[in-house]
Amino acid sequence: MQTERLVDHQIRVEVVNKDGFLTVLFPDGQQLVWPTIDKQIPPGVFYLTLSPTPVLPTKQELARLVLQEILKLET
């Protein structure tokens, strides 16, 4: 996926990690419960990215995208 289109393919979710289950809460109220014990996944807000490839953009690429969006808003 082109990094320029990354924002168009993300969804903000809330993650709860307790009692051996990860619960992913979607904005429309749906839930996905995944039985796993991984104490390294903190509860909180995450962004799911729909991509046919497992590679995510680097921090530098993401920073460039954020700056591009900021500059678009100022014009």
Backbone bond lengths (Angstrom), bond angles and torsions (degrees), N, CA, C in turn:
res aa  C-N    CA-C-N  psi(-1)  N-CA   C-N-CA  omega(-1)  CA-C   N-CA-C  phi
1 M - - - 1.444 - - 1.527 108.56 -
2 Q 1.296 116.45 138.93 1.453 120.60 176.81 1.522 108.92 -70.56
3 T 1.332 115.75 137.36 1.464 118.58 -177.25 1.516 111.81 -63.09
4 E 1.335 118.47 -25.50 1.453 120.85 178.84 1.525 111.95 -63.78
5 R 1.325 116.56 -26.13 1.465 120.49 -177.25 1.525 112.41 -99.42
6 L 1.325 117.56 2.85 1.455 121.51 -176.28 1.522 111.98 -56.72
7 V 1.313 117.58 -44.32 1.470 121.32 -177.84 1.524 111.10 -60.85
8 D 1.323 117.84 -32.85 1.464 121.52 -179.58 1.527 112.75 -72.22
9 H 1.321 117.48 -12.64 1.455 121.25 -175.89 1.526 112.76 -119.34
10 Q 1.316 116.71 26.00 1.463 120.93 178.71 1.518 110.41 -113.55
11 I 1.321 114.28 151.72 1.454 120.39 173.94 1.530 107.75 -134.61
12 R 1.308 115.87 135.79 1.465 121.72 -179.72 1.527 108.14 -86.07
13 V 1.342 116.53 129.29 1.459 121.47 -179.98 1.524 109.33 -132.17
14 E 1.308 115.11 159.73 1.467 122.17 174.22 1.529 107.13 -106.48
15 V 1.330 116.71 135.01 1.464 121.05 -179.37 1.525 109.25 -116.96
16 V 1.333 115.37 132.33 1.457 122.49 175.18 1.523 106.20 -117.03
17 N 1.327 117.14 130.33 1.459 121.88 -178.09 1.524 108.60 -124.89
18 K 1.343 115.67 98.66 1.472 118.47 178.04 1.518 110.59 -156.57
19 D 1.303 114.62 154.39 1.471 123.04 176.57 1.526 113.26 56.02
20 G 1.347 117.45 33.04 1.456 120.36 176.99 1.512 114.96 80.28
21 F 1.325 117.19 12.08 1.458 121.08 -179.79 1.527 110.37 -131.02
22 L 1.328 116.00 140.45 1.454 121.85 168.08 1.518 106.19 -99.72
23 T 1.307 116.28 126.19 1.456 120.77 176.35 1.522 107.42 -113.05
24 V 1.326 116.43 123.33 1.460 122.59 178.47 1.520 107.14 -105.14
25 L 1.343 116.12 119.46 1.458 122.15 -178.68 1.522 108.99 -103.26
26 F 1.328 116.74 118.91 1.460 122.42 -178.36 1.528 110.67 -88.73
27 P 1.328 117.55 157.09 1.470 121.21 -177.66 1.528 114.08 -58.16
28 D 1.334 117.77 -27.26 1.466 119.82 -178.35 1.529 112.85 -88.35
29 G 1.352 116.90 7.30 1.453 120.69 177.18 1.523 114.98 97.26
30 Q 1.316 117.96 -11.24 1.457 120.27 178.62 1.524 110.10 -70.73
31 Q 1.353 114.97 154.96 1.457 121.02 179.23 1.516 110.15 -129.61
32 L 1.309 115.22 146.70 1.460 121.85 172.56 1.520 106.00 -123.86
33 V 1.323 116.58 121.94 1.462 121.09 179.99 1.520 108.02 -108.41
34 W 1.336 115.37 125.19 1.455 121.72 -175.19 1.529 108.25 -122.22
35 P 1.341 117.58 114.02 1.473 119.58 -179.12 1.530 110.34 -74.81
36 T 1.313 115.70 104.48 1.458 121.09 177.75 1.514 109.13 -155.96
37 I 1.306 116.42 148.24 1.458 120.70 176.48 1.526 106.59 -112.06
38 D 1.305 115.92 104.06 1.459 122.12 177.82 1.517 107.66 -142.11
39 K 1.316 116.19 94.64 1.461 121.11 -175.68 1.527 112.65 -70.89
40 Q 1.341 117.92 -8.61 1.461 120.42 179.72 1.528 111.97 -81.14
41 I 1.318 118.52 -12.25 1.466 121.38 177.88 1.519 108.09 -89.45
42 P 1.329 116.93 107.86 1.463 119.02 -178.47 1.520 110.73 -78.23
43 P 1.321 117.61 150.08 1.453 119.09 173.83 1.520 109.32 -69.02
44 G 1.319 116.38 153.46 1.456 120.45 177.49 1.512 112.58 143.72
45 V 1.323 115.56 -160.15 1.458 122.07 -176.42 1.524 109.76 -90.38
46 F 1.324 115.54 134.76 1.454 122.74 176.66 1.520 108.50 -133.05
47 Y 1.307 115.51 167.77 1.464 121.27 177.05 1.516 108.33 -124.65
48 L 1.322 116.39 120.63 1.460 121.24 175.69 1.517 107.87 -88.95
49 T 1.314 116.03 137.25 1.456 121.28 -178.97 1.514 109.38 -117.85
50 L 1.325 116.64 126.81 1.452 121.67 176.31 1.521 108.21 -87.09
51 S 1.303 115.99 114.76 1.453 120.15 -177.86 1.527 109.28 -150.80
52 P 1.332 117.50 138.02 1.462 119.80 177.37 1.524 112.55 -77.20
53 T 1.330 117.79 -5.53 1.460 121.43 178.63 1.519 109.14 -120.84
54 P 1.334 117.61 148.50 1.461 120.30 -177.22 1.526 113.89 -80.99
55 V 1.332 118.14 -1.62 1.455 121.00 -176.14 1.527 110.72 -88.48
56 L 1.325 116.20 127.45 1.454 121.50 176.53 1.522 108.90 -98.93
57 P 1.316 117.26 157.85 1.458 119.73 178.42 1.531 111.42 -64.33
58 T 1.310 115.91 153.92 1.459 120.50 176.43 1.529 109.85 -73.44
59 K 1.319 116.32 168.92 1.472 120.40 177.70 1.522 110.31 -60.87
60 Q 1.321 116.83 -37.21 1.459 120.27 -179.95 1.527 110.85 -65.41
61 E 1.333 117.14 -42.07 1.470 120.45 178.40 1.529 110.51 -64.39
62 L 1.321 116.50 -42.42 1.464 119.39 178.69 1.528 111.20 -65.28
63 A 1.328 117.15 -40.15 1.458 120.36 178.27 1.524 110.51 -61.71
64 R 1.327 117.09 -40.80 1.462 120.68 178.57 1.525 110.47 -62.78
65 L 1.326 116.96 -41.23 1.462 121.01 178.77 1.523 111.38 -63.83
66 V 1.325 116.45 -42.12 1.467 119.99 179.30 1.521 110.00 -62.75
67 L 1.325 116.78 -45.10 1.464 119.89 178.71 1.525 111.45 -62.45
68 Q 1.313 117.17 -39.88 1.464 120.29 177.74 1.519 110.53 -60.54
69 E 1.333 117.38 -42.90 1.462 120.85 179.69 1.527 111.18 -65.39
70 I 1.334 116.58 -41.02 1.461 119.98 178.85 1.522 110.57 -62.62
71 L 1.319 116.06 -44.52 1.461 119.76 -179.54 1.529 111.93 -65.23
72 K 1.327 117.32 -33.12 1.469 120.95 176.88 1.523 110.15 -64.45
73 L 1.322 117.08 -38.17 1.470 121.36 -177.67 1.524 111.18 -70.29
74 E 1.313 118.02 -28.99 1.462 120.93 -177.00 1.516 112.64 -80.80
75 T 1.317 119.60 -16.57 1.468 121.08 -177.28 1.496 111.42 -88.23
